[in-house]
């Protein structure tokens, strides 16, 4: 049995019934991904309301810094999650890994939603909040690699890019859903109610949604073969180390792709308020519209990669990002016209689409099935934590030192790293582990 066949042994030839089965599997996998990212971002959007409940001493800034520190800990738990759930997926099945990851996220959200405050149990309250956040970070770290692997394997040849693009559709959708829930609460509850108990609602809602996703994932079809899972190197770091070229390519893609993505999404809101001096409500409207458009574009660019190849998608992303990062950010920093700001952000996000739409499948194609989930998830989690997770910190540090434009060049330089990797990457249509000849 070849490596390609072993990667999805249970999937028969295309038929109407098989296409429907694949669509159902993609929906089930995507639902869990949406819930994972909803829960992860719900913390960020609600921390302003519960900070004082867990860190009562000090002013509001110190309280928010404390909650931000716990948010960062969750971020840096991702590499551990990438390793743990990657091992489970490769050695014990993709389905088991995805069920366990969403179960862990459910437990973390439920725990935060029901936690006693500092006033009730003292210092144990922030300690338990930290523990719950670590569980969420572990879960979301494992979700990326396993979901990307599963979605790339369940999709048939010729449409892997299209189907796999729904991973980012639900990633962005989870962020938007968290924002929507918070906005509804802000419109229906008073500030005192939000601080007293309203902040718990998004976490409890997330826990219930996770149960639904768990139910859907239990019916998933396993894509890893028994032979693959029982190989000595399955899910092992030593087995992964035999694929150094693929590891370096994934690291480089994530360094450039994650930094560019976070710059034009999560950091952009603060950049427009802090540097461009736009009104916060205006910025929220701009970014919400931009993220919705960005989300809807993912399948279009995923389908494009099925036509032109993943390597060409990555060359287009990294080349355009390298050339456009500085001019776009310079132009944004010097305009206050709302429509111009939206247009410039959309240019950046359209460039990002070349990468985000295929972020999972382009990495999955580089690894054999016995180390695929680990190979996709672990290097991604490491590079994402180091470059994506630190984007805001680096940008604000350089701004406070009077060198804000250096951050623009930093983004371009990391995109150049991804460009080098894109040129080094083989065409996975002929040399890859999903549709190619089983080598790179």
C-alpha positions as CSV (number, residue, x, y, z in Angstrom):
1,X,0.0,0.0,0.0
2,X,1.4,3.4,-0.9
3,X,1.7,6.3,1.5
4,X,-1.0,8.1,-0.5
5,X,-3.5,5.3,-0.3
6,X,-2.8,4.8,3.4
7,X,-3.7,8.4,4.1
8,X,-7.4,7.8,3.4
9,X,-8.1,4.1,3.0
10,X,-11.8,4.2,3.7
11,X,-12.7,6.8,1.0
12,X,-14.2,5.2,-2.2
13,X,-14.3,6.7,-5.6
14,X,-16.3,9.9,-6.1
15,X,-20.1,9.5,-6.4
16,X,-23.1,11.7,-5.4
17,X,-23.4,9.7,-2.1
18,X,-19.7,10.1,-1.5
19,X,-19.7,13.8,-2.1
20,X,-22.6,14.2,0.4
21,X,-20.7,12.1,2.9
22,X,-17.6,14.4,2.5
23,X,-19.7,17.5,2.9
24,X,-21.2,16.1,6.1
25,X,-17.7,15.3,7.4
26,X,-16.4,18.7,6.5
27,X,-19.4,20.3,8.4
28,X,-18.8,18.1,11.4
29,X,-15.0,18.9,11.5
30,X,-15.6,22.6,10.8
31,X,-18.2,22.9,13.6
32,X,-15.7,21.9,16.1
33,X,-13.1,24.3,14.7
34,X,-15.7,27.1,14.9
35,X,-16.4,26.3,18.6
36,X,-12.7,26.0,19.5
37,X,-12.0,29.5,18.1
38,X,-15.2,31.0,19.5
39,X,-14.2,29.9,23.0
40,X,-10.6,31.1,22.6
41,X,-11.7,34.6,21.5
42,X,-14.6,34.9,24.0
43,X,-12.0,35.3,26.7
44,X,-10.3,38.3,24.9
45,X,-13.7,40.0,24.3
46,X,-15.0,39.6,27.9
47,X,-11.9,40.1,30.0
48,X,-12.7,43.8,30.5
49,X,-15.8,42.8,32.4
50,X,-14.4,40.0,34.6
51,X,-10.9,41.3,35.3
52,X,-11.8,42.9,38.6
53,X,-13.6,39.7,39.7
54,X,-10.4,37.7,39.7
55,X,-7.8,40.4,40.2
56,X,-9.5,42.9,42.6
57,X,-6.3,44.8,43.7
58,X,-4.8,47.6,41.6
59,X,-6.3,49.8,38.9
60,X,-8.1,48.7,35.7
61,X,-4.9,48.6,33.7
62,X,-3.1,46.3,36.1
63,X,-6.2,44.1,36.2
64,X,-6.4,43.9,32.4
65,X,-2.6,43.2,32.2
66,X,-3.2,40.2,34.6
67,X,-5.9,38.8,32.4
68,X,-3.8,39.5,29.3
69,X,-1.0,37.5,30.9
70,X,-3.3,34.5,31.3
71,X,-4.4,35.0,27.7
72,X,-0.8,34.8,26.6
73,X,-0.2,31.6,28.7
74,X,-3.1,30.0,26.7
75,X,-1.3,31.1,23.5
76,X,2.0,29.5,24.5
77,X,0.2,26.3,25.4
78,X,-0.4,25.7,21.7
79,X,2.9,24.0,20.9
80,X,2.3,21.5,23.7
81,X,-1.2,20.9,22.3
82,X,0.2,20.6,18.8
83,X,2.5,17.8,19.9
84,X,0.0,16.0,22.2
85,X,-3.0,16.0,19.8
86,X,-0.7,15.4,16.8
87,X,0.6,12.3,18.5
88,X,-3.0,11.1,19.3
89,X,-4.2,11.8,15.8
90,X,-1.3,10.0,14.1
91,X,-1.1,7.0,16.5
92,X,-4.7,6.7,17.6
93,X,-6.8,8.3,14.9
94,X,-7.8,11.7,13.7
95,X,-11.4,11.2,15.0
96,X,-10.2,10.5,18.5
97,X,-8.0,13.5,18.5
98,X,-10.7,15.9,17.3
99,X,-13.3,14.5,19.8
100,X,-10.8,14.9,22.7
101,X,-9.8,18.4,21.7
102,X,-13.3,19.8,21.6
103,X,-14.2,17.9,24.8
104,X,-11.2,19.7,26.5
105,X,-12.3,23.1,25.1
106,X,-15.8,22.4,26.4
107,X,-14.4,21.6,29.9
108,X,-12.3,24.8,29.9
109,X,-15.2,27.0,28.9
110,X,-17.6,25.5,31.3
111,X,-15.0,25.9,34.1
112,X,-14.5,29.6,33.3
113,X,-18.3,30.2,33.1
114,X,-18.8,28.7,36.6
115,X,-15.7,29.8,38.4
116,X,-16.2,31.4,41.9
117,X,-14.6,34.9,42.1
118,X,-11.7,36.2,44.2
119,X,-14.2,37.4,46.8
120,X,-15.5,33.9,47.3
121,X,-12.3,31.7,47.2
122,X,-9.5,34.1,47.3
123,X,-6.3,33.5,45.4
124,X,-7.6,30.1,44.2
125,X,-9.9,32.0,41.7
126,X,-7.1,33.4,39.4
127,X,-5.2,30.1,39.8
128,X,-8.2,28.1,38.5
129,X,-8.8,30.7,35.7
130,X,-5.2,30.1,34.7
131,X,-5.7,26.3,34.7
132,X,-8.9,26.6,32.6
133,X,-7.1,28.9,30.1
134,X,-4.2,26.5,29.9
135,X,-6.7,23.7,29.0
136,X,-8.2,25.9,26.3
137,X,-4.7,26.8,24.9
138,X,-3.8,23.1,24.8
139,X,-7.1,22.3,23.0
140,X,-6.8,25.0,20.3
141,X,-3.2,24.1,19.8
142,X,-4.2,20.6,19.0
143,X,-7.2,21.5,16.9
144,X,-5.3,23.2,14.0
145,X,-3.1,20.3,12.9
146,X,-5.7,17.6,13.4
147,X,-8.5,19.4,11.7
148,X,-6.3,20.5,8.8
149,X,-5.1,16.9,8.4
150,X,-8.6,15.4,8.5
151,X,-10.1,18.0,6.1
152,X,-7.3,17.5,3.6
153,X,-7.6,13.7,3.8
154,X,-11.4,13.5,3.6
155,X,-11.6,15.8,0.5
156,X,-11.2,14.1,-2.9
157,X,-8.4,14.8,-5.3
158,X,-9.1,18.0,-7.3
159,X,-11.0,19.8,-4.6
160,X,-8.8,19.6,-1.5
161,X,-8.1,23.3,-1.5
162,X,-11.8,24.2,-1.7
163,X,-12.9,21.9,1.1
164,X,-9.9,22.6,3.3
165,X,-10.5,26.4,3.1
166,X,-13.5,25.9,5.4
167,X,-11.0,25.6,8.3
168,X,-10.3,29.3,8.0
169,X,-13.9,30.1,7.3
170,X,-14.8,28.7,10.7
171,X,-11.7,30.1,12.4
172,X,-12.8,33.6,11.4
173,X,-16.4,32.7,12.0
174,X,-15.6,31.7,15.6
175,X,-14.0,35.1,16.1
176,X,-17.0,36.9,14.6
177,X,-19.5,34.8,16.6
178,X,-17.7,35.7,19.9
179,X,-17.8,39.3,19.0
180,X,-21.5,39.1,18.1
181,X,-22.5,37.4,21.4
182,X,-20.6,40.1,23.3
183,X,-22.3,42.9,21.3
184,X,-25.8,41.4,22.0
185,X,-25.0,41.2,25.7
186,X,-23.8,44.8,25.6
187,X,-27.1,45.9,24.1
188,X,-29.3,43.9,26.5
189,X,-27.5,44.2,29.9
190,X,-26.3,47.1,32.0
191,X,-22.6,47.5,32.7
192,X,-23.1,46.4,36.3
193,X,-24.9,43.2,35.1
194,X,-22.1,42.5,32.7
195,X,-19.5,42.7,35.4
196,X,-21.6,40.8,37.9
197,X,-22.7,37.8,35.8
198,X,-23.2,38.7,32.2
199,X,-19.6,37.9,31.3
200,X,-20.2,34.3,32.1
201,X,-22.8,33.8,29.4
202,X,-20.4,33.6,26.4
203,X,-18.5,30.8,28.1
204,X,-21.6,28.8,29.0
205,X,-22.9,29.3,25.5
206,X,-19.5,28.0,24.2
207,X,-19.7,24.9,26.4
208,X,-23.1,24.1,25.1
209,X,-22.0,24.6,21.5
210,X,-19.0,22.4,22.2
211,X,-21.4,19.6,23.2
212,X,-23.1,19.9,19.8
213,X,-19.8,19.8,18.0
214,X,-18.8,16.8,20.1
215,X,-21.9,15.0,19.0
216,X,-21.3,15.8,15.3
217,X,-17.7,14.7,15.5
218,X,-18.5,11.3,17.0
219,X,-20.0,10.3,13.7
220,X,-16.8,11.2,11.7
221,X,-15.3,8.7,9.4
222,X,-11.7,7.8,10.3
223,X,-9.2,8.7,7.6
224,X,-6.0,7.1,9.1
225,X,-5.5,3.4,8.4
226,X,-4.7,0.8,11.1
227,X,-1.5,0.1,9.3
228,X,-0.4,3.7,9.5
229,X,-1.3,4.1,13.1
230,X,0.6,1.0,14.1
231,X,3.9,2.1,12.5
232,X,6.8,2.6,14.8
233,X,7.2,6.2,13.8
234,X,3.5,7.1,14.0
235,X,3.1,10.4,15.9
236,X,6.7,10.4,17.1
237,X,9.2,13.3,17.1
238,X,11.9,11.0,15.8
239,X,9.7,10.0,12.9
240,X,8.9,13.7,12.2
241,X,12.6,14.6,12.3
242,X,13.1,12.5,9.1
243,X,11.2,15.2,7.2
244,X,13.4,18.2,7.9
245,X,12.7,19.9,4.6
246,X,9.0,19.8,5.2
247,X,9.4,21.0,8.8
248,X,11.4,24.0,7.6
249,X,8.9,24.9,4.9
250,X,6.0,24.7,7.4
251,X,7.9,26.9,9.9
252,X,8.6,29.5,7.2
253,X,5.1,29.5,5.8
254,X,3.7,30.0,9.4
255,X,6.2,32.7,10.2
256,X,5.3,34.8,7.2
257,X,1.6,33.8,7.0
258,X,0.7,34.1,10.7
259,X,2.4,37.5,11.1
260,X,0.7,38.9,8.1
261,X,-2.6,37.5,9.1
262,X,-2.5,38.8,12.7
263,X,-1.2,42.2,11.5
264,X,-4.3,42.7,9.2
265,X,-6.8,41.2,11.6
266,X,-6.3,41.2,15.4
267,X,-3.6,43.9,15.6
268,X,-5.3,46.1,12.9
269,X,-8.1,47.2,15.3
270,X,-5.6,48.6,17.8
271,X,-3.4,50.1,15.0
272,X,-6.3,52.0,13.6
273,X,-7.3,53.4,17.0
274,X,-3.8,54.0,18.5
275,X,-1.9,55.1,15.4
276,X,-4.4,56.3,12.8
277,X,-6.6,57.8,15.6
278,X,-9.9,56.6,14.2
279,X,-12.9,56.3,16.5
280,X,-13.1,52.9,18.2
281,X,-16.7,52.2,17.1
282,X,-15.9,53.2,13.5
283,X,-12.9,50.8,13.6
284,X,-15.1,48.0,14.9
285,X,-17.5,48.4,12.1
286,X,-14.7,48.5,9.5
287,X,-13.1,45.4,10.9
288,X,-16.3,43.5,11.2
289,X,-17.2,44.1,7.5
290,X,-13.6,43.3,6.4
291,X,-13.6,40.0,8.4
292,X,-16.9,38.9,6.9
293,X,-15.7,39.6,3.4
294,X,-12.4,37.8,4.3
295,X,-14.3,34.8,5.5
296,X,-16.4,34.5,2.4
297,X,-13.4,34.7,0.1
298,X,-11.7,31.6,1.6
299,X,-13.4,29.0,-0.6
300,X,-12.8,31.1,-3.7
301,X,-9.0,31.1,-3.1
302,X,-9.1,27.5,-2.0
303,X,-10.7,26.5,-5.3
304,X,-8.1,28.6,-7.1
305,X,-5.3,26.5,-5.6
306,X,-7.0,23.4,-6.9
307,X,-6.6,24.9,-10.4
308,X,-3.1,26.4,-10.2
309,X,-1.5,24.4,-7.5
310,X,-0.7,25.1,-3.8
311,X,2.9,26.1,-4.6
312,X,1.7,28.9,-7.0
313,X,-0.8,30.1,-4.3
314,X,2.1,30.4,-1.8
315,X,4.3,32.2,-4.3
316,X,1.6,34.7,-5.0
317,X,0.9,35.2,-1.3
318,X,4.5,35.6,-0.2
319,X,5.6,37.7,-3.1
320,X,2.6,40.1,-2.9
321,X,3.0,40.3,1.0
322,X,6.7,41.1,0.7
323,X,6.1,43.9,-1.8
324,X,2.9,45.3,-0.4
325,X,3.3,45.1,3.4
326,X,5.2,48.4,3.8
327,X,3.2,50.5,1.3
328,X,-0.1,49.3,2.7
329,X,0.8,49.9,6.3
330,X,2.4,53.3,5.4
331,X,-0.8,54.3,3.5
332,X,-3.0,53.2,6.4
333,X,-1.0,55.2,8.9
334,X,-1.5,58.4,6.9
335,X,-5.2,58.3,6.0
336,X,-8.4,58.8,8.0
337,X,-10.9,58.3,5.1
338,X,-13.1,55.4,6.2
339,X,-13.6,54.0,2.7
340,X,-9.9,54.3,1.9
341,X,-9.0,52.5,5.2
342,X,-11.5,49.7,4.4
343,X,-10.1,49.4,0.9
344,X,-6.5,49.2,2.1
345,X,-7.3,46.6,4.7
346,X,-9.2,44.5,2.1
347,X,-6.1,44.6,-0.2
348,X,-4.1,43.1,2.6
349,X,-6.7,40.5,3.4
350,X,-7.1,39.5,-0.3
351,X,-3.3,38.9,-0.3
352,X,-3.6,36.9,2.9
353,X,-6.4,34.7,1.2
354,X,-3.8,33.1,-1.0
355,X,-2.3,31.6,2.2
356,X,-5.1,31.3,4.7
357,X,-7.4,29.4,2.3
358,X,-4.8,26.6,2.0
359,X,-3.0,27.0,5.3
360,X,-3.8,23.5,6.4
361,X,-3.7,21.5,3.2
362,X,-0.5,22.9,1.8
363,X,1.2,21.6,5.0
364,X,-0.6,18.3,5.0
365,X,0.7,17.5,1.5
366,X,4.3,17.7,2.8
367,X,4.0,14.8,5.3
368,X,3.3,11.1,5.1
369,X,0.2,9.9,7.0
370,X,2.0,8.5,10.0
371,X,3.4,11.9,11.1
372,X,1.0,14.2,9.2
373,X,-1.1,15.7,12.0
374,X,2.1,16.2,14.1
375,X,4.0,17.7,11.2
376,X,1.2,20.1,10.4
377,X,0.3,21.0,14.0
378,X,3.6,21.2,16.0
379,X,5.8,23.5,13.8
380,X,2.7,25.7,13.1
381,X,2.0,26.1,16.8
382,X,5.6,27.0,17.6
383,X,6.0,29.5,14.8
384,X,2.5,30.9,15.4
385,X,3.3,31.5,19.1
386,X,6.6,33.1,18.3
387,X,5.6,35.4,15.4
388,X,1.8,35.5,15.2
389,X,1.2,35.7,18.9
390,X,3.9,38.3,19.4
391,X,2.8,40.6,16.5
392,X,1.0,43.0,18.7
393,X,3.7,43.2,21.3
394,X,6.4,43.8,18.7
395,X,4.4,46.5,17.0
396,X,3.5,48.3,20.2
397,X,7.1,48.1,21.5
398,X,8.5,49.6,18.4
399,X,5.8,52.3,18.4
400,X,6.6,53.2,22.0
401,X,10.3,53.5,21.1
402,X,9.5,55.8,18.2
403,X,10.3,53.3,15.4
404,X,6.8,52.1,14.4
405,X,7.7,51.9,10.7
406,X,10.3,49.2,11.5
407,X,7.3,46.9,12.2
408,X,6.1,47.4,8.7
409,X,9.5,46.2,7.4
410,X,9.5,43.3,9.9
411,X,6.3,42.1,8.4
412,X,7.7,42.3,4.9
413,X,10.9,40.5,5.9
414,X,9.0,37.6,7.4
415,X,6.9,37.4,4.2
416,X,10.2,37.2,2.3
417,X,11.1,34.1,4.4
418,X,7.8,32.5,3.3
419,X,8.7,33.4,-0.3
420,X,12.0,31.6,-0.1
421,X,10.2,28.6,1.3
422,X,7.6,28.8,-1.5
423,X,10.2,28.7,-4.2
424,X,11.9,25.8,-2.4
425,X,8.6,23.9,-2.0
426,X,7.9,21.2,-4.7
427,X,4.7,21.2,-6.7
428,X,2.6,18.9,-4.5
429,X,0.4,17.9,-7.5
430,X,3.2,15.7,-8.7
431,X,5.5,15.5,-5.6
432,X,3.5,15.2,-2.4
433,X,1.9,12.8,0.0
434,X,-1.7,13.3,-0.9
435,X,-2.0,13.5,-4.7
436,X,1.7,13.2,-5.8
437,X,4.2,10.4,-5.8
438,X,4.6,10.2,-2.0
439,X,7.8,12.2,-1.8
440,X,8.9,15.9,-1.7
